[in-house]
């Protein structure tokens, strides 16, 4: 019992030292910031909340059950049997681009958006492992990226949806920070950026339904149904969001991470119709139905948003749930066909030109 007690103490002290000094965990929201956030309808009892009272905090036994199932349940076709092929991008083709709105997908939920002459990165996660340390997560499905961070041109703005590791990556931000003019985040997420050396003058935090104009574009921070936190002690300390990006010519929607809820319809009524929507469709499970959409819900969300075309995101890069890696694409393709709506499946690195989109059947994962 003495040795067991010593082991527990050592593990606790190791964890405290790890989260206190390892930079990937980011910053912590101060008491002064919490006082400021109290003005938000989404901030209650010192934490950010969803409109619906979800997710419920799991009990210790439920955490053990989820952990056991995640690490020990054998999932057929959980990852590709070889590295995913990507389309390489020439840096000059990005730097000199000044044509109709286009996006380039980096897998999972990361995009480069080129709109009205501006370069916008959305949830830039270029790292190999979505975790605080490489030993704590599964590696990316593709070793090679369409383009390396160092080859990217100046980035006018970065939009971040929330502070989870597969959306806000320390290594990517450190490599990007001197290339970026402005960072836009939901409330609280800026503390991580500041901890990583980005000046507060380059960070704008927004609450749901707040908007900001930037070089001919409007960024609107819109609701999502999710949660936040980079360690056990700061769950729900920062807000999560989706984003509306609009110009005089195009409207684009990015869902971030979200369970299916009425906010999609509300956003569609207020800011739709959209030319294109990037909608979460991966890493779902019946054990967490409120914070990630199932593919059939993703298809319905595109209808709620009045999106002319949509693509599934949050898949094609990492194993973070217990479904096969192709399940999101297969199921959403089937549902879109049933509903007669336009879904696209661009390959990683392929350009997506908004004004020339057509319903496609490029099932490249097969």
N, C-alpha and C positions, 0 to 999 in steps of 0.2 A: 504493500500500500504506500509505503514511503517513496519507493522508486517510481510508482505510478504517479504520485502527487508531484514529484520533482519533474517528471516528464511533462505533465500538464502545465506546470509553471514555465518550463523552458519553451514549450510550444507557444504559450501566450506571450511571453516576452519576445520571442522571435517574430511573432506576427506584429506586435506593437512596433518593434524596430523596423520591420519590413515596410509597413505602411507609413511610418513616420519619415523615413529617409529615402525610400526608393521613389524617384520622381514621377513614375508613370501614374501614380495614384492622384496626382494633381493637387489642387488646393481645397480648402474648407471654407464654407460660408461663415462669415463672422457674425457676431451678434448685431453689429450695426447694419449689415446687409439684411439680416432677417427683419429688422425693424422697417427697413424700406420695403421689403417684399410683403409685409403685412397689408399693404394697400391693395394687393392683388386678390381678386375673388378666388383664385386658385391656390391660395396659401392659407392654411388653417392649422392652428396648434403647432406652429413651428415647422410645418412641412408643406410641400406642394401636393395637391390632390387632383384626382380626376372629377369630372362632373358626376359620374356614377361612382359609387363607393367600391372601387376596385383598384388594384388587386388586394385581396385579403392577405395579411401577413401569414405565411405558412407556419405551422407548428414545427417544433424540432423534429418530430417523427416524420412529418411530411417532407421536410428538407432532406432527411436521410433517405426517404423513399425515392425522391426525385434524383438525388445524387447517385444512388445505387442503380436506378434504371438507366440513367444517362451513361454511366461508365461501364456497365456490365450487360446491358441489353444488346444483343447482336442485331444489327440492322442491315438487311440485305441492300447492296448497292448504296451504302451510306456516303461513299466518296467515289469520284471517277477512278477507273482502273489505270489511268495515265494522266499526266498533266494536261489540263485544258489548253487547247490552242487559242491564242489571242491574235487579234489583228494589230500589228505594230503601227504606230503613229509617227510621222515625221514632224520634228519640232518646228520646222519652218512652215509646214502646212497649218499649224496652230497659230504661230506668231503672226502670219500674214493673212489670216482669215478675217474677212469683213463682209460676209455674205449672209443669207437668211439664217435665222436661229437654228442652231444645231446642238446636240448633246453627244457626248462620248461616254460610254459606260465602262467602268473599271471592275465590274463585278460587285456582288453584294449590293450596297446602297450608295456607292461612290460615283460621282459624275463630274465631268467638265461641261459646263453650259457656256456657249458662246452666243451672246444675245446683244444686239445693238452695239456691236463693237467692244463689248466687255467680256472678260474672262472670269467666270464664276465657278468656284469649286463647291460641290455639295457633299457634305459628310466625307471628307477625304481620308480614307483608310487605305494606305498603301503598304501597311506592314504585313508580315508573314503570319502572325498569330494574334487573334483578337483577345488579348489577355494582358494582365499587368506584367507577366514574365513569360518568355517563350516556352518554359516548361509546363505552363498551366493551361495550354489550349492546343487545339488542332491546327495544323498548318493550312495555308491557302491552297486551293485546288490547282493554281497555276504559279509556277516559280517565276515566270517572266511577266512583267507588266507591259501594257501597251506603250507606255512611255515612263521614263524615270522622272522623279520630282525635279532633279537638277536640269532636265531638258525642257521643262515647262517654261513658258514665257512669264512675264509679270502677271500676277493674279490680282484682279481688281477687288474681288470680295470672296470670302469663304462663308457659306451658310452651314450651320451645325444644328442638327435636330435635337440631340440630347447627349448625355455624357457617358454612355456605355462604350466599352472598348472597341466594339466593331463599328462605331460611328465617330468616335473621338479618339484618335490614336496619337499617343505622345510622340513617337518617332516621326510620324508624318508631319505633325505640327512643327516640331523642331527643325526639320529640313525645309519646311515651307515658309516659316515665319518671316524671313527676310525678303520673300518674293511677294508678300501679300500686303495690299493697302489697308483693307478693313475686314474685320470679323464680325458676323452677326449671329447671335445666339439667343435661345430662350433665357429667361431670368436665371441667374446663378451660374450658368455654365462658364461665364467669363472668369470665374475664380481659378479655373484650371489653366486657362490661357495665360493669365497673369502669373501663375506659379511657374509657368514655362518660359517666362521672360518677354511676354508680349505686353506692350504699354497699354494702359487703360484707355488712352486716347484713340486707340485703333480697335476698340471693342465696343459694340453696341448690343445691349441686352434688351429684349422685348418680351412683353407679356402677350398672351393670346389676344388676337384681334388688333394688336398695334401694328403700325406700318411705318416704313421709312422709304424715302426716295433717294436713289443713288444713281447718278450719271444716266438719267433717262429711263431707269428701271424703278419699279416699286416692289419692295419685299414686304410681304405680309406674314407675320407670325400667327399661325392658325392652330386650332386645337388638335390634339391627338389623345389617345387613351392608352397610356403606357406607365412607366415609372422610371426612376433614375437612381444613380449611386455608383461609385467606383470602389467602395469598401463597405464593410458591415456597418460602420458607424455613421455613414452619411447618406443612407437611403432616403430618397424623396427630398433631398436638400436643394436640388436644382430642378427646373421645369423642363418638360419635354414638349415637342411641338412638331407640326407639319409646316410647310412653307408654300405660299403662293408667290410666284414670280411673274410679273407682268410688265409689258411695254405697250406702246401704241399699236403694235402689230401682232403680238402673241401673248397667250396666257398658258403658263405651265404650273403644274401642281406636283409637289413632292410630299409623300405621306410621312416620311420618317418611320418610326415603329409605332404601330397602333393596332388595338383590337377594333373590331367593327362596332360602330356606334353612330348615333344620329348626327355627329358633327360633320360627317361627309356630306350629308344632304344640306346641312346648314351652310357649309362652305360653297357647295355648288350653287345654291340659291343666291348667295351674296356675291360670289366672284366668278361663277361659271357663265357660259360654258368654257371649258378648257380645250385648247388644241391638243394637249398631251398631258398625261398623268403618269407619274412613277409611283406605283403602289406596292406596298409591302405584301409579300407572298412567299413566306418561308420561315422556318424555325418555329413552327406551330406545334401544339400538342394539346390533347384534352385536359392535361393537368394545368395549363395556363391559357385558357380560352379567351380571357378578357384583354390580354395585352399583345397578342399577335393574331392576325387574321388567318383564317383558313382560305384556301384558294377560291372557293365558291363565294366567300364574302368579299374577296378582292374584286372579283368580277362585278358584284353588286355595287361596291363602292364606286366603281368607274361610272356606273349609271347614275348614282346619287350625285356625283360631281359634274355630270353632263360633259364627260370627256369624250371627244371625238375619237381618240386613240389612247390606249394605255399599255404599259409594259409591267410585268412582274419584276420586283426588285427584292433584295434581302435573300437572294439565293445565288447559286453559281460561284461561290467563293469559299465558304466555310461550313463545317458541320457544327451546328449549334443546337440541333434537336434530333429526334429519333425517327425521322422519315428519310426515305431515300433521297439522294441529292436531286433527282429528276422529278420527284413527286409534285413539287410546286408548279413546274411548267406544264406537266401532263394534265394535272387537274384543272388549272386555270384555262388551258387551251380548250379542254372539253366543255367547260361551263360557258366560255365566251362563244363557242360555236352554238350552244343551246340558246343563248340569249341574243345571238346575231349582233355581237358587238366586236369592235376592232381591237385585237390584242397583238402586240408586236414582240418578237423575240430576237433582238439584235445580239450579235456575238460580242464578246468582250473586245473593246477597242473599235468596234464598227461605228461609223458616224450615223446619227439619227437626225435627219434634216426635217424640221417641223412642217414646212410648207409642202413637202412632197411625200408625206406618209401615206401608206396604203396598208390595208389588212394583209398580213402575210402568214405563210405557213412554213417558215424556215425553222423547222424543228431540229436545230443543229445539235442538240444534246444527244440525239439518237445516233 
